[in-house]
Amino acid sequence: MRTDFSYSNTLGWNTFLIPLFIEQNKADLTACAESILLAREAHFPATIAEL
């Protein structure tokens, strides 16, 4: 049995394990996402590659 990652163009769902999130994890993730959106807005119309 192989233990390395496997990628397929026929799977239509995420095959990576995702840990269960507690409320603090969700709050941290939300804060990070908001920071990213604010940074992108501050540098509009720059692309992510330009940032």
C-alpha positions as CSV (number, residue, x, y, z in Angstrom):
1,M,0.0,0.0,0.0
2,R,1.4,3.3,-1.0
3,T,1.4,6.2,1.4
4,D,2.4,9.1,-0.9
5,F,-0.1,11.6,-2.3
6,S,-2.1,10.7,-5.4
7,Y,-3.7,13.1,-7.8
8,S,-6.4,12.3,-10.3
9,N,-8.2,14.3,-13.0
10,T,-11.3,12.1,-12.5
11,L,-12.0,12.8,-8.9
12,G,-14.4,15.7,-8.3
13,W,-13.8,16.2,-4.5
14,N,-11.1,17.1,-2.2
15,T,-9.1,14.0,-1.2
16,F,-6.9,15.8,1.4
17,L,-7.5,15.2,5.1
18,I,-8.9,18.3,6.8
19,P,-8.8,18.5,10.6
20,L,-11.9,19.3,12.6
21,F,-12.1,23.1,13.3
22,I,-12.9,24.4,16.7
23,E,-14.5,27.9,17.0
24,Q,-11.1,29.6,17.6
25,N,-9.8,28.0,14.3
26,K,-12.8,29.3,12.4
27,A,-12.3,32.8,13.9
28,D,-8.6,32.8,13.1
29,L,-9.3,31.7,9.5
30,T,-12.0,34.3,9.1
31,A,-9.6,37.0,10.4
32,C,-6.9,35.9,7.9
33,A,-9.3,35.9,5.0
34,E,-10.5,39.4,5.9
35,S,-6.9,40.6,6.1
36,I,-6.2,39.2,2.6
37,L,-9.3,40.9,1.2
38,L,-8.4,44.2,2.8
39,A,-4.8,44.0,1.4
40,R,-6.1,43.2,-2.1
41,E,-8.6,46.1,-1.8
42,A,-5.8,48.5,-0.7
43,H,-3.8,47.6,-3.9
44,F,-6.7,47.5,-6.4
45,P,-6.4,46.8,-9.4
46,A,-3.2,44.9,-8.8
47,T,-3.3,41.1,-9.3
48,I,-2.3,38.6,-6.7
49,A,0.9,37.9,-8.8
50,E,1.7,41.7,-8.6
51,L,1.2,41.8,-4.9
